């Protein structure tokens, strides 16, 4: 809240003229100029774009002025306060607050809010900024007490919305609107963190075992189907055996000799020749 520089210039010129009249013994006119010199700074006011001036006339509310240039009735109107209409932030913290499932936690959050009605903010409450901070603090504890820890950890967005509604409902009568609330951090005791870590590890191990068991069931079904095929087709089984032998020794550079049906037939023929009696000479 400032008077325009030109108002001070006019006041200075009037005071200079009054001083000249005093030297000429024109005291009445000089006194009048002195009174007039007070008027411009008291009547011409200016506030910034983001500010609003709450004006009282003889102690009663006369209106909200601004932004920019406006005029007051000197000696009758005064600016009680100026209200910043920009979005502000308030940090709140709840230490050792109990959740619904009786877990002691700490929580940090940031409240974004702004004044939408300068008259209510100035006239309905003494210090609206401090009131917003206190209301946000108590609302944070109330929100923690009505939720389980698991819900606060898994759904922070919903907790933000719930907290915003709670604070906004209480500050609306003061001309203050809560635009959003952001939970920064949830502090959990170290002992509880260890327990939650072990629980999560057990859950992951359980899932791993279930996945492995499912894979074993699938493998068993495939092996069973393959066994049925090999049982009905001996040639397929032999091909599979040969492939397994090849796969086991392909990187070793070894040579494996596998007897075939032809080699077995030759072996039987030789044995029969050796055991046959000599034929009579012609």
C-alpha positions in Angstrom: 0.0 0.0 0.0 1.7 3.1 -1.2 0.8 6.6 -2.3 1.8 7.7 -5.8 5.2 9.5 -6.1 3.3 12.4 -7.8 1.3 12.9 -4.6 4.4 13.5 -2.6 5.7 15.9 -5.2 2.5 17.9 -5.0 2.7 17.9 -1.2 6.3 19.2 -1.4 5.3 22.0 -3.7 2.4 23.0 -1.4 4.7 23.0 1.6 7.3 25.1 -0.3 4.5 27.6 -1.2 3.4 27.7 2.4 6.9 28.5 3.5 7.0 31.4 1.1 3.7 32.7 2.4 5.0 32.5 5.9 7.9 34.8 5.0 5.3 37.2 3.6 3.3 36.9 6.8 0.4 35.3 5.1 -0.2 32.8 7.9 -3.8 31.9 7.2 -3.1 31.0 3.6 0.1 29.2 4.5 -1.8 27.1 7.1 -4.4 26.2 4.4 -1.6 25.1 2.0 -0.1 22.9 4.8 -3.5 21.2 5.3 -3.8 20.8 1.5 -0.3 19.3 1.4 -1.5 16.4 3.6 -4.4 15.5 1.3 -2.6 14.0 -1.7 -0.6 11.3 0.1 -3.6 10.4 2.2 -6.1 10.4 -0.7 -4.2 8.8 -3.6 -3.3 5.2 -3.0 -2.0 2.3 -5.1 -1.7 -1.5 -4.5 0.0 -4.1 -6.7 -1.8 -6.5 -9.0 -1.8 -9.3 -6.5 -3.0 -7.2 -3.6 -6.4 -6.0 -2.4 -6.9 -3.1 0.2 -9.7 -3.5 2.8 -11.0 0.0 3.5 -12.9 1.2 6.6 -14.9 4.4 6.7 -15.3 5.7 10.2 -14.6 2.2 11.6 -17.1 0.4 9.3 -16.3 -1.7 6.2 -16.4 0.5 3.1 -15.2 -1.9 0.5 -12.2 -3.6 -1.1 -10.1 -1.5 -3.4 -7.5 -2.3 -6.0 -5.5 -3.4 -7.8 -3.9 -0.3 -9.1 -4.8 3.3 -8.3 -7.7 4.3 -6.1 -8.8 7.2 -3.9 -9.7 7.6 -0.3 -11.6 10.3 1.5 -9.0 11.8 3.8 -9.5 11.7 7.5 -12.7 9.5 7.0 -11.4 6.4 5.2 -8.3 4.3 6.1 -6.8 1.1 4.8 -7.2 -1.4 7.5 -5.0 -4.1 5.8 -3.9 -5.3 2.4 -4.4 -9.0 1.5 -2.2 -11.0 -0.8 -4.3 -12.9 -3.3 -1.6 -15.1 -4.6 -1.3 -18.9 -3.9 0.6 -19.6 -0.7 2.2 -22.7 0.8 2.1 -23.9 4.3 4.1 -26.9 5.5 2.5 -29.1 8.2 3.8 -32.1 10.1 2.2 -34.6 12.4 4.6 -36.4 14.7 3.7 -39.7 16.5 0.2 -39.7 15.2 -1.7 -43.0 15.6 -3.4 -44.5 12.6 -6.7 -46.4 12.9 -4.8 -49.7 13.3 -2.8 -48.1 16.2 0.5 -47.6 14.4 2.5 -44.5 15.4 3.8 -42.6 12.3 5.0 -39.1 11.3 3.7 -37.3 8.2 4.8 -34.2 6.3 2.6 -32.4 3.9 2.3 -29.1 2.0 -0.9 -27.2 1.7 -1.5 -24.9 -1.3 -4.1 -22.2 -0.6 -5.2 -18.7 -1.6 -7.5 -16.0 -0.5 -10.5 -15.5 -2.8 -12.5 -13.1 -0.6 -10.3 -10.3 0.9 -13.2 -8.9 3.0 -13.9 -12.2 4.8 -10.2 -12.9 5.3 -9.7 -9.5 6.9 -13.0 -9.2 8.9 -14.1 -12.7 9.8 -10.8 -13.9 11.5 -7.9 -12.2 13.3 -5.0 -13.9 11.5 -6.2 -16.1 8.6 -2.7 -17.3 7.8 -2.1 -18.7 11.3 -5.6 -20.1 11.3 -5.0 -22.0 8.0 -1.8 -23.5 9.5 -3.6 -24.6 12.7 -6.6 -26.1 10.8 -4.3 -27.9 8.4 -2.3 -29.4 11.4 -5.4 -30.7 13.1 -7.0 -32.0 9.9 -3.8 -33.9 9.1 -4.0 -35.7 12.5 -7.7 -36.4 12.0 -7.0 -37.9 8.6 -4.2 -40.2 9.9 -6.5 -41.4 12.7 -9.3 -42.4 10.4 -7.1 -44.5 8.0 -5.1 -47.6 8.2 -1.3 -47.5 7.6 -1.6 -49.8 4.5 -4.1 -47.4 2.9 -2.0 -44.4 3.5 1.1 -46.1 2.0 -0.7 -47.5 -1.0 -3.0 -44.7 -2.0 -1.4 -41.3 -1.2 -3.4 -39.6 -4.0 -6.7 -40.4 -2.3 -5.2 -39.2 1.1 -4.3 -35.9 -0.6 -7.8 -35.4 -1.9 -9.4 -36.3 1.5 -7.1 -33.9 3.3 -7.8 -31.1 0.8 -11.5 -31.5 1.3 -11.2 -31.5 5.1 -9.1 -28.4 5.3 -11.1 -26.5 2.6 -14.4 -27.1 4.3 -13.1 -25.4 7.4 -11.5 -22.4 5.7 -14.2 -21.6 3.2 -16.0 -19.3 5.7 -12.8 -17.2 5.9 -12.6 -16.6 2.2 -9.7 -19.0 1.8 -9.7 -21.8 -0.7 -7.4 -24.8 -0.5 -6.2 -25.6 -4.0 -4.3 -28.8 -3.3 -2.5 -30.8 -0.6 0.7 -32.9 -1.3 2.0 -35.5 1.2 5.8 -35.3 1.2 6.8 -38.1 3.5 5.4 -40.8 5.8 7.7 -41.7 8.7 7.5 -45.3 9.9 9.3 -46.6 13.0 12.5 -48.6 12.3 11.1 -51.8 13.9 8.0 -51.6 11.8 10.1 -51.0 8.7 12.0 -54.3 9.4 8.8 -56.2 9.9 7.3 -54.8 6.6 10.5 -55.6 4.8 10.5 -59.2 6.0 6.8 -59.5 5.1 7.5 -58.2 1.6 10.4 -60.6 1.2 8.2 -63.5 2.3 5.5 -62.5 -0.2 8.1 -62.4 -3.0 9.5 -65.8 -2.0 5.9 -67.2 -1.9 5.3 -65.8 -5.4 8.6 -67.3 -6.6 7.7 -70.7 -5.3 4.3 -70.6 -6.8 5.7 -69.6 -10.2 8.3 -72.4 -9.9 5.6 -74.9 -9.0 3.5 -73.8 -12.0 6.5 -74.2 -14.2 7.1 -77.7 -12.9 3.5 -78.7 -13.5 3.8 -77.5 -17.1 7.1 -79.3 -17.6 5.6 -82.5 -16.2 2.6 -82.3 -18.6 5.0 -81.8 -21.5 7.2 -84.7 -20.4 4.1 -86.9 -20.0 3.0 -86.0 -23.5 6.5 -86.7 -24.9 6.6 -90.0 -23.1 3.4 -91.1 -24.7 4.7 -90.2 -28.2 8.0 -92.1 -27.6 6.1 -95.1 -26.3 4.0 -95.3 -29.4 6.8 -94.6 -31.8 10.2 -96.4 -31.1 11.9 -94.6 -34.0 11.2 -91.2 -32.4 12.7 -92.4 -29.2 15.8 -93.5 -30.9 16.1 -90.2 -32.7 15.7 -88.4 -29.4 18.4 -90.6 -27.8 20.8 -89.8 -30.7 20.1 -86.1 -30.4 20.8 -86.2 -26.6 24.1 -87.9 -27.2 25.0 -85.3 -29.8 24.0 -82.4 -27.6 26.1 -83.7 -24.7 29.3 -84.2 -26.7 29.1 -81.5 -29.5 31.4 -79.1 -27.5 34.0 -81.7 -26.5 35.3 -82.7 -29.9 35.0 -86.4 -29.2 33.9 -89.2 -31.5 31.3 -91.7 -30.4 30.7 -94.9 -32.2 27.2 -96.3 -31.7 26.5 -99.8 -32.9 23.8 -99.9 -35.6 21.5 -102.8 -36.7 23.8 -103.5 -39.6 26.8 -104.0 -37.2 24.7 -106.3 -35.1 23.7 -108.3 -38.1 27.3 -108.6 -39.2 28.3 -109.8 -35.8 25.7 -112.5 -35.8 26.7 -113.7 -39.2 30.4 -114.0 -38.2 29.5 -116.0 -35.1 27.4 -118.4 -37.2 30.2 -119.0 -39.6 32.7 -119.7 -36.8 30.4 -122.3 -35.2 29.2 -124.0 -38.4 30.9 -127.5 -39.2 33.3 -127.6 -42.1 31.7 -128.6 -45.3 32.9 -131.8 -47.1 35.3 -131.4 -49.9 33.9 -132.4 -53.3 
